[in-house]
Amino acid sequence: MEQRLSLVTLGVMDLERAHSFYRRLGWVGHEVENTVFFQAGGLAIVLWGREHLAADLGVADAGIGGFSGVALAHNVRSTTEVDDIMAAAEEAGATVTRAASTTFYGGYAGAFRDLDGHAWEIAHNPGFALCADGTLRLPDFSRARDDT
Amino acid sequence: MEQRLSLVTLGVMDLERAHSFYRRLGWVGHEVENTVFFQAGGLAIVLWGREHLAADLGVADAGIGGFSGVALAHNVRSTTEVDDIMAAAEEAGATVTRAASTTFYGGYAGAFRDLDGHAWEIAHNPGFALCADGTLRLPDFSRARDDT
């Protein structure tokens, strides 16, 4: 299995409501057969009805509310960008679960849950380089220590 | 907010157990301060203790078992690759929730949950191009229909 991810699909209660939320954050998607696709760098973020997604995967769905155990992170180039995006998300109806503040790793970040409870972190992390096209490159951890 | 994703963090019960699972699928990660980082194309996939992740995000955690509402997909270039990866995942302890079979979109895919319940789909989708480097490019939906 190659070390990569192709799509992240978020199960949603109301497709139009979820699409509107991401549209208000400036995203442009394509709705095809009750599914919304966003090209997000080298992968796709997809919105699909939660009940369809659960059934398609063959897993039981106890409904939203609990913690998914998944965090989606969007890293940016400045603390100002963090504040701007956190404000835009709250304005679009997100629940801020941690106000933006300095982090233990020397960065600045905030966290919110979208309308379906999916957890996002918006972060400025000086240690994780963002390329010009927005893709993230991990630092060379092996230069600091060798514990793989 | 730019239309991209920087990191996907999976909350796990036992970091070493989770790291071993992905190692058995052929992934190479770096463990730094009780966190495992995998470079996955233009983003990072991260393993971190579920209780730390929940606390860090400011959300309550009712424990694993329920459906997260998130599906991670890994697309490949052939049906054989789907079968091979599904077998490797099951061998590494994953729970197959849908055996590999032809899909409604004319592809071939199977689904499993990893040791912490995170849902993965392994898919061959002839309609979604994979670049040489493995990155996914969505088709030009607007050419087929215009419903954005």
Chai-1 contact restraints between the chains, C-beta under 6 A:
chainA,res_idxA,chainB,res_idxB,connection_type,confidence,min_distance_angstrom,max_distance_angstrom,comment,restraint_id
A,M1,B,L25,contact,1.0,0.0,6.0,A-B,restraint_1
A,M1,B,G26,contact,1.0,0.0,6.0,A-B,restraint_2
A,M1,B,I85,contact,1.0,0.0,6.0,A-B,restraint_3
A,E2,B,G134,contact,1.0,0.0,6.0,A-B,restraint_4
A,Q3,B,W27,contact,1.0,0.0,6.0,A-B,restraint_5
A,Q3,B,F38,contact,1.0,0.0,6.0,A-B,restraint_6
A,Q3,B,A40,contact,1.0,0.0,6.0,A-B,restraint_7
A,R4,B,A40,contact,1.0,0.0,6.0,A-B,restraint_8
A,R4,B,G41,contact,1.0,0.0,6.0,A-B,restraint_9
A,R4,B,G134,contact,1.0,0.0,6.0,A-B,restraint_10
A,L5,B,A40,contact,1.0,0.0,6.0,A-B,restraint_11
A,L5,B,L72,contact,1.0,0.0,6.0,A-B,restraint_12
A,S6,B,A73,contact,1.0,0.0,6.0,A-B,restraint_13
A,S6,B,H74,contact,1.0,0.0,6.0,A-B,restraint_14
A,S6,B,N75,contact,1.0,0.0,6.0,A-B,restraint_15
A,S6,B,L136,contact,1.0,0.0,6.0,A-B,restraint_16
A,L7,B,A73,contact,1.0,0.0,6.0,A-B,restraint_17
A,T9,B,A71,contact,1.0,0.0,6.0,A-B,restraint_18
A,G11,B,G69,contact,1.0,0.0,6.0,A-B,restraint_19
A,L25,B,M1,contact,1.0,0.0,6.0,A-B,restraint_20
A,G26,B,M1,contact,1.0,0.0,6.0,A-B,restraint_21
A,W27,B,Q3,contact,1.0,0.0,6.0,A-B,restraint_22
A,H30,B,F141,contact,1.0,0.0,6.0,A-B,restraint_23
A,H30,B,T148,contact,1.0,0.0,6.0,A-B,restraint_24
A,E31,B,D147,contact,1.0,0.0,6.0,A-B,restraint_25
A,V32,B,F141,contact,1.0,0.0,6.0,A-B,restraint_26
A,F37,B,L138,contact,1.0,0.0,6.0,A-B,restraint_27
A,F38,B,Q3,contact,1.0,0.0,6.0,A-B,restraint_28
A,Q39,B,L138,contact,1.0,0.0,6.0,A-B,restraint_29
A,A40,B,Q3,contact,1.0,0.0,6.0,A-B,restraint_30
A,A40,B,R4,contact,1.0,0.0,6.0,A-B,restraint_31
A,A40,B,L5,contact,1.0,0.0,6.0,A-B,restraint_32
A,G41,B,R4,contact,1.0,0.0,6.0,A-B,restraint_33
A,G41,B,G42,contact,1.0,0.0,6.0,A-B,restraint_34
A,G42,B,G41,contact,1.0,0.0,6.0,A-B,restraint_35
A,G42,B,G42,contact,1.0,0.0,6.0,A-B,restraint_36
A,G42,B,T135,contact,1.0,0.0,6.0,A-B,restraint_37
A,L43,B,L136,contact,1.0,0.0,6.0,A-B,restraint_38
A,A44,B,L136,contact,1.0,0.0,6.0,A-B,restraint_39
A,A44,B,L138,contact,1.0,0.0,6.0,A-B,restraint_40
A,R50,B,G69,contact,1.0,0.0,6.0,A-B,restraint_41
A,A54,B,F67,contact,1.0,0.0,6.0,A-B,restraint_42
A,L57,B,A71,contact,1.0,0.0,6.0,A-B,restraint_43
A,L57,B,T97,contact,1.0,0.0,6.0,A-B,restraint_44
A,L57,B,A111,contact,1.0,0.0,6.0,A-B,restraint_45
A,L57,B,A119,contact,1.0,0.0,6.0,A-B,restraint_46
A,G58,B,T97,contact,1.0,0.0,6.0,A-B,restraint_47
A,G58,B,R98,contact,1.0,0.0,6.0,A-B,restraint_48
A,G58,B,A111,contact,1.0,0.0,6.0,A-B,restraint_49
A,V59,B,F67,contact,1.0,0.0,6.0,A-B,restraint_50
A,V59,B,T97,contact,1.0,0.0,6.0,A-B,restraint_51
A,D61,B,F67,contact,1.0,0.0,6.0,A-B,restraint_52
A,A62,B,G66,contact,1.0,0.0,6.0,A-B,restraint_53
A,G66,B,A62,contact,1.0,0.0,6.0,A-B,restraint_54
A,G66,B,G66,contact,1.0,0.0,6.0,A-B,restraint_55
A,F67,B,A54,contact,1.0,0.0,6.0,A-B,restraint_56
A,F67,B,V59,contact,1.0,0.0,6.0,A-B,restraint_57
A,F67,B,D61,contact,1.0,0.0,6.0,A-B,restraint_58
A,S68,B,S68,contact,1.0,0.0,6.0,A-B,restraint_59
A,S68,B,G69,contact,1.0,0.0,6.0,A-B,restraint_60
A,S68,B,V70,contact,1.0,0.0,6.0,A-B,restraint_61
A,G69,B,G11,contact,1.0,0.0,6.0,A-B,restraint_62
A,G69,B,R50,contact,1.0,0.0,6.0,A-B,restraint_63
A,G69,B,S68,contact,1.0,0.0,6.0,A-B,restraint_64
A,V70,B,S68,contact,1.0,0.0,6.0,A-B,restraint_65
A,V70,B,V70,contact,1.0,0.0,6.0,A-B,restraint_66
A,A71,B,T9,contact,1.0,0.0,6.0,A-B,restraint_67
A,A71,B,L53,contact,1.0,0.0,6.0,A-B,restraint_68
A,A71,B,L57,contact,1.0,0.0,6.0,A-B,restraint_69
A,L72,B,L5,contact,1.0,0.0,6.0,A-B,restraint_70
A,A73,B,S6,contact,1.0,0.0,6.0,A-B,restraint_71
A,A73,B,L7,contact,1.0,0.0,6.0,A-B,restraint_72
A,H74,B,S6,contact,1.0,0.0,6.0,A-B,restraint_73
A,N75,B,S6,contact,1.0,0.0,6.0,A-B,restraint_74
A,I85,B,M1,contact,1.0,0.0,6.0,A-B,restraint_75
A,T97,B,L57,contact,1.0,0.0,6.0,A-B,restraint_76
A,T97,B,G58,contact,1.0,0.0,6.0,A-B,restraint_77
A,T97,B,V59,contact,1.0,0.0,6.0,A-B,restraint_78
A,R98,B,G58,contact,1.0,0.0,6.0,A-B,restraint_79
A,A111,B,L57,contact,1.0,0.0,6.0,A-B,restraint_80
A,A111,B,G58,contact,1.0,0.0,6.0,A-B,restraint_81
A,A119,B,L57,contact,1.0,0.0,6.0,A-B,restraint_82
A,G134,B,E2,contact,1.0,0.0,6.0,A-B,restraint_83
A,G134,B,R4,contact,1.0,0.0,6.0,A-B,restraint_84
A,T135,B,G42,contact,1.0,0.0,6.0,A-B,restraint_85
A,L136,B,S6,contact,1.0,0.0,6.0,A-B,restraint_86
A,L136,B,L43,contact,1.0,0.0,6.0,A-B,restraint_87
A,L136,B,A44,contact,1.0,0.0,6.0,A-B,restraint_88
A,L138,B,F37,contact,1.0,0.0,6.0,A-B,restraint_89
A,L138,B,Q39,contact,1.0,0.0,6.0,A-B,restraint_90
A,L138,B,A44,contact,1.0,0.0,6.0,A-B,restraint_91
A,F141,B,H30,contact,1.0,0.0,6.0,A-B,restraint_92
A,F141,B,V32,contact,1.0,0.0,6.0,A-B,restraint_93
A,D147,B,E31,contact,1.0,0.0,6.0,A-B,restraint_94
A,T148,B,H30,contact,1.0,0.0,6.0,A-B,restraint_95
